Amino acid sequence: MRNIVAGNWKSNHLMGDAREWMNGMASRLSQRGAVEIMVAPPAPYLAMLASEAPVGVSVIAQNVSAHGEGAYTGEFTAAMLRSCGVAGALVGHSERRAMFGDTDEAVAAKVDALVGAGLQAVFCCGETLQEREAGRAEDVVLRQLQSGVLRLGADVLDQLVVAYEPVWAIGTGRTATSAQAQEMHAAIRGWLGEAWGIEAASQVPILYGGSCKASNAAELFHQADINGGLIGGASLQPEDFWGVVEGHPAKRTEA
Ligand code: PEP
């Protein structure tokens, strides 16, 4: 099983900050144990950071085009990411779904583009507060998974990471309790198992995201079906991000 802590900087940090972050990470990496570290910087820095990142940090994009090469001004393709040494991309983040028109169909096309290029797809899913309060959280997450990833062949599962991010917990300081998160992660694991069999499904990392930080990471990451985290605000400073990595049991046991 892969254990992953991934940072999503969103639209934060200038180039100098990005380089400092990498330096801050480089000095800590020998202590990472069996934790894989990913970071999703803003697009302008991807090629540079991918070539400069220390061994042990995978650089991924926050987005990718749903299209191939061609007349799509402002877009960048999965093949372009690959040619720059970028390892993959986030897809279906709730901010892109809510603000930039990423429909289930567009998200599915982006997943296909990444998988087709041999890259990692970090597939984000999660319900809004309204959906949770209406008792529809599982229906919503299942629908997102069905259109986004459950249709993939079992042969590409090593390119898939699922991130459950309840929208009401993202950037709000309101974290899902470890029991709430584990409940949804177990449901997700079950749906992956129905699609590909229990054995294969158990190899797909399922990350939790939503106001995860050093103070709550350990409790979340100790849940049976939580294999790590996708971290927004607490990924911006190396010391905060490292505090989250420290909460991962795979860091403690194998460092
Ligand atoms: C995110 O945007 O993926 C996220 C989890 O943000 P935050 O940690 O700031 O809630």
Residues whose N, C-alpha, C, O or C-beta is under 5 A from the ligand:
A	BS01	PEP	N8 A169 I170 G171 T172 G209 G210 S211 C212 L230 I231 G232 G233 A234
